[in-house]
Amino acid sequence: MTGKSPDQRPATQVVTGGRRSEWTGDPRLGGGIVNPPVWRASTILYDSVADLDTRGRNTHDRLFYGRRGTPTQWALAEALTALEPGAEGTLLYPSGVAAIAAGLIAILSPGDHLLMVDSAYDPTRSLCDGLLARMGVRTTYYDPSVGAGIAALIEPDTKLIFLESPGSLTFEVQDVPAIVAVAKAHGIVTMIDNTWATPLLFPALTHGVDISMMSLTKYVGGHSDALMGSLTATAALWPRLREAAYQLGQHVAPDDCALMLRGLRTLDVRLTRHGESGLTIANWLSSQPAVGTMLHPAIPGCPGHALWKRDFRGTSGLFAFTLKGASKDERAAFIDALTLFGIGYSWGGFESLVVPANPPRSAVPWQSDGPLVRLSIGLEDPADLIADLDQALKAAGLQT
Ligand SMILES: Cc1ncc(COP(=O)(O)O)c(C=O)c1O
């Protein structure tokens, strides 16, 4: 088992990735272990000063000092790299937000200009308006439907275009190839928050993006018990990201990596089930009189649905809808009446979740026919989830 084969399909790669024999077994012990064990280490010992001088080089994927990782971290990184054809490597960060911040800091310098999609995850906006602004990086928010029109927003100092497709509250699908083509023509780096799709549904580097970011906390972990983020990048950018990660002292615990690897092995089947159940539920909700707008990339009418159909291999289980003409109190009553949906941030776990959503916007005002509700559909039987949504709509007085 080498764990690395470019010919494998993604469902196979999530099973084989990172399982190199030198990380999973020791020939002296006569066998291999299925999962890469948890190698915990801060100190790495050397045999002698001469050994320290030769082996103790500050290299990647070699035991050097705990902050550079052990085979547990390397196995997860390698497995994620295998899912993005065209990638040179993956770096791991303590959370998705840490990954976004590390990527932006690695690429941007004072005086640079950043184009940020208006539908970005709120903490990504906070980073732009806070830390990056203080560092002297200017941000312009752009309409997620801009497509090739992004060319008009490029300034001489524009260094990075950040995409999130679909947006994780409002689900607009972006024309990634059109934006990438403009970026490449101007020598601008592109980075995408690919958490909704994962490379299984949208291999971002295949679509020309330079850096693909994921909050592994969501679908990869899949069990709502660990936080982590990743950046997977092309050969041109990978060394720069790696140096910045080293300089920022980024490190993730091997125990958490083992949890992420465990989640990754079942990602393909879970994502399929999340997607199928989500579609069943979204279709049911679309037929309910209390529901106004359905924001689900796989449902016709969602902004960018045609792009989703063109570019994506499937759907995950996160979407939103409006309660037509309802008040925020009625939305709260509906959410409070749900029994199978936990009220909580995050998504992508085995359990269904619900949150009220109030999209922050600055480029294009958010227009809505009612307050927004976001659902993360878990692995429960969709019939039970529909029954729960049905009783909650009635309990809130939104439907009879
Ligand atoms: C789209 C998106 N990106 C990034 C993040 C941040 O991930 P983390 O919670 O791992 O920091 C989230 C978290 O909700 C998210 O929804």
The ligand as a Gaussian input file, in Angstrom:
#p B3LYP/6-31G(d) Opt

LIG

0 1
 C      -17.856000      28.207000       4.408000
 C      -17.044000      28.142000       5.636000
 N      -15.741000      28.358000       5.556000
 C      -14.957000      28.315000       6.656000
 C      -15.480000      28.056000       7.887000
 C      -14.575000      28.077000       9.079000
 O      -14.271000      26.822000       9.510000
 P      -13.820000      26.525000      11.014000
 O      -15.062000      26.522000      11.844000
 O      -13.169000      25.194000      10.906000
 O      -12.873000      27.600000      11.420000
 C      -16.840000      27.810000       8.025000
 C      -17.415000      27.501000       9.363000
 O      -18.610000      27.512000       9.559000
 C      -17.651000      27.867000       6.886000
 O      -18.978000      27.688000       6.954000

